[in-house]
Amino acid sequence: MIRKTTRAISAAFALGVAAAALSIVSVPASAATAVSTKNEALVKAINDMNAAARSQNWTEALAKAREADAIKDDKPTALNAPIHAMIVTAAINAKDYATAMAQIDKNIAAKEGDRTASLRQALSVAIMAKNKEKTDQYAKDLGGNLDNETRLFIASSMMNSGQLKEALDYAKPALEGNPPEAALKFEEAVYFKMNNLAGRRAALEQLVTSYPKLEYWHDLLQLARNDKGLSDDQTMDIYRLRLAVGDLKSDADFQEMAQEALVAGYATEAKGVLDKAQAEKILSGERDQRLVKMATDRAAQDGAAIADLQKRAGSDPNSAVKLCLMYWSTGKNKEAEDRLRAAIASGKLADPDSAKVALGHVLLAEGKGGDAATAFASVARNSKEANIARLWAIYARHPEAAEGEKAEKPAKAAAPARRRG
């Protein structure tokens, strides 16, 4: 009877320890069948401890665990580690961090369990307790064993406890060189909590550069959309990039881009966007069809708009830039490139950076991803075009970007191929 009860106790240890979010110590399955005792006080203390843990009465669980730990008579050695693990688990959950650290210190001194794992756990507890002395001590004891995963885990504990600047400082080694995705996600999360827009944007830019997932592009492009004072062409550039990376999903998304294209004067591009949405069976309803008809009718007038710009472009380099964008949006990439290079070389442009962005689009449409990235990256850092140009430079450097553009739409440079997230 006692053996059976003790087996149940040991199995419950495993359950209780595994349930604790910060517990690292686990109980081998063999422990459940390897112990027995005739000490009824010990059996009762352990049963009461487990009952309290199951009901999440951590103060009671801690008291019973310490009571069981103090009993020495007829106590199997195999019970020591699970009892000590429960002391730590219950103390953490009861927010008695001093007791948790004291028990971990005893475990380390007795060489009970894995020392590195125990130090990592102790360090996380010290951070929760905001005990700088113990935090420094455990970090020093870990020394070279403090890998990036552990460092980020600890830094995340700091972040969750509100120590945002300290968390960033602590994670700094994990963010150096070519940081892993987890480190960049952590950095972005901290800057989000800090409401630090510049820091968050930089972290997301690193994420889309090294790990170009749609979720990161979506967040980054949302930041770009929230910038104040965007011109119609800048707004269009954001929509174009959303389409390129696959961030346009719904009927409303495509409607909005087409409407913005019409406002900015790119009717052929608006028609191309709607044609794409129709081909993917995204559009539906009378409103969509009205918009399709409007874009089709307006696109038929693009020839006249281009002719007017051609008349002015000879004496007005700024009109030449708009003309080149019209060329590009209607698939005339070679004419657009030649005119843009001449306009930039003239040195007479009111906004040379917008011309560099336009050149980047044209080069990307021609399948010259590297040259396009160079054009986008040449935009001055203090320019109003800088944030959007930087995103296009990142996209252009991605191997699939130029290839996808060239293969998918040789005649519609403004509607690059969608990449699935």
Helices and strands as residue ranges (DSSP letters): H 2-18, G 29-33, H 40-54, H 58-70, G 77-79, H 80-93, H 97-109, H 115-128, H 132-142, G 143-145, H 148-160, H 164-171, G 172-175, H 181-194, H 197-210, H 214-225, H 232-245, H 251-264, H 267-279, H 286-299, H 302-313, H 317-329, H 333-346, H 352-365, H 369-377, H 386-397, H 399-408
